[in-house]
Amino acid sequence: MIAWIYSKPIEKFVNQMNVDDYKIKNAIFDIVKYFFDLLVNTGGQNSFINYVAQFHIKILSDYVKRTQKIKNLPIDAEISIKIYCYGTVCTLCEFIIKPFEISAKELVNFFEIALPEPLKKYFYKDAEK
């Protein structure tokens, strides 16, 4: 229940994407900052991390389905979302527990670069469809 309460703001960040000038990079930055503020003292709670990854999978999947007006995700999008969410959530938690030799802003850049190719068309307006 606590994890759910803390995860709700993340949904807000994702839903803001492509509204005005709020892009995926802004959402990633806000999520990273939110996690940093939230998880700095959690010390590797695996169940919490798993829940947060599952929550991210759901909100990104819902975003793609809603914006594409589809009921089911294509398999490449479904798998890419799972890979991306598990990878970014675990990396972010590791970064929070034992910071890397980079800034949070640089980590956001890596997260943006890591967005799987099959997902780019859903998150960038100028990407080929």
C-alpha positions as CSV (number, residue, x, y, z in Angstrom):
1,M,0.0,0.0,0.0
2,I,2.8,2.4,0.9
3,A,4.5,1.7,-2.5
4,W,1.3,2.4,-4.3
5,I,0.9,5.8,-2.5
6,Y,4.5,6.8,-3.4
7,S,4.0,5.6,-7.0
8,K,1.0,7.8,-7.9
9,P,3.0,11.0,-8.7
10,I,5.0,9.0,-11.3
11,E,1.7,8.5,-13.2
12,K,1.3,12.2,-13.3
13,F,4.7,12.7,-14.9
14,V,4.0,10.2,-17.6
15,N,0.6,11.6,-18.3
16,Q,2.2,15.1,-18.8
17,M,4.4,13.8,-21.7
18,N,3.8,15.6,-25.0
19,V,1.7,18.3,-23.3
20,D,3.1,21.7,-24.0
21,D,6.9,21.4,-23.7
22,Y,6.9,18.5,-21.3
23,K,8.8,15.7,-23.0
24,I,10.0,12.3,-22.0
25,K,13.3,13.8,-20.9
26,N,11.3,16.0,-18.4
27,A,9.4,13.0,-17.2
28,I,12.5,11.0,-16.7
29,F,14.2,13.9,-14.8
30,D,11.1,14.4,-12.5
31,I,10.9,10.6,-11.8
32,V,14.6,10.4,-11.0
33,K,14.4,13.4,-8.7
34,Y,11.2,11.9,-7.1
35,F,12.9,8.6,-6.5
36,F,16.0,10.2,-5.2
37,D,14.0,12.1,-2.6
38,L,11.9,9.0,-1.8
39,L,14.3,6.1,-1.8
40,V,17.4,7.6,-0.4
41,N,16.8,5.7,2.9
42,T,15.2,2.5,1.6
43,G,18.4,0.4,1.4
44,G,17.4,-2.1,-1.3
45,Q,13.8,-3.1,-0.5
46,N,13.4,-5.7,-3.3
47,S,9.6,-6.0,-3.0
48,F,9.3,-2.2,-3.2
49,I,11.6,-2.1,-6.2
50,N,9.6,-4.9,-7.9
51,Y,6.4,-3.1,-7.2
52,V,7.7,0.2,-8.6
53,A,8.9,-1.6,-11.8
54,Q,5.5,-3.2,-12.2
55,F,3.8,0.1,-11.7
56,H,6.0,1.8,-14.3
57,I,5.2,-1.1,-16.8
58,K,1.5,-0.5,-16.2
59,I,1.6,3.3,-16.7
60,L,3.8,3.2,-19.8
61,S,1.7,0.4,-21.3
62,D,-1.5,2.4,-20.5
63,Y,0.1,5.5,-22.0
64,V,0.9,3.7,-25.3
65,K,-2.5,2.1,-25.5
66,R,-4.3,5.3,-24.8
67,T,-2.2,7.5,-27.2
68,Q,-2.4,4.9,-30.0
69,K,-6.0,4.0,-29.3
70,I,-5.3,0.3,-29.1
71,K,-6.5,-2.3,-26.7
72,N,-3.4,-4.6,-26.7
73,L,0.2,-3.7,-27.0
74,P,2.2,-5.1,-29.9
75,I,4.6,-7.8,-28.5
76,D,7.7,-5.7,-29.3
77,A,6.3,-2.8,-27.3
78,E,5.2,-5.0,-24.4
79,I,8.6,-6.6,-24.0
80,S,10.5,-3.4,-24.6
81,I,8.5,-1.6,-21.9
82,K,9.3,-4.4,-19.4
83,I,13.0,-4.4,-20.2
84,Y,13.2,-0.6,-20.0
85,C,11.2,-0.4,-16.7
86,Y,13.1,-3.1,-14.9
87,G,16.4,-1.8,-16.1
88,T,15.8,1.9,-15.3
89,V,14.1,1.2,-11.9
90,C,16.9,-1.1,-10.7
91,T,19.6,1.3,-12.0
92,L,18.0,4.3,-10.4
93,C,17.7,2.5,-7.0
94,E,21.3,1.4,-7.3
95,F,22.3,5.0,-8.1
96,I,20.3,6.3,-5.1
97,I,21.8,3.7,-2.7
98,K,25.4,4.1,-3.9
99,P,25.7,7.0,-6.3
100,F,27.7,6.6,-9.5
101,E,30.4,9.0,-10.5
102,I,27.8,10.9,-12.6
103,S,25.1,13.5,-11.8
104,A,21.4,12.7,-11.7
105,K,21.1,14.8,-14.9
106,E,23.7,12.6,-16.6
107,L,21.8,9.5,-15.5
108,V,18.6,11.0,-17.0
109,N,20.5,11.3,-20.3
110,F,21.5,7.7,-20.1
111,F,17.9,6.7,-19.4
112,E,16.8,8.6,-22.5
113,I,19.4,7.0,-24.7
114,A,18.4,3.6,-23.3
115,L,14.8,3.9,-24.5
116,P,14.4,0.8,-26.7
117,E,14.0,1.5,-30.4
118,P,10.5,0.0,-30.7
119,L,9.2,2.5,-28.1
120,K,10.6,5.7,-29.6
121,K,7.7,6.1,-32.0
122,Y,5.3,6.2,-29.1
123,F,7.3,8.8,-27.0
124,Y,8.7,11.1,-29.6
125,K,6.3,13.1,-31.8
126,D,8.9,13.5,-34.6
127,A,9.8,9.7,-34.7
128,E,8.8,7.7,-37.7
129,K,5.7,5.6,-37.2
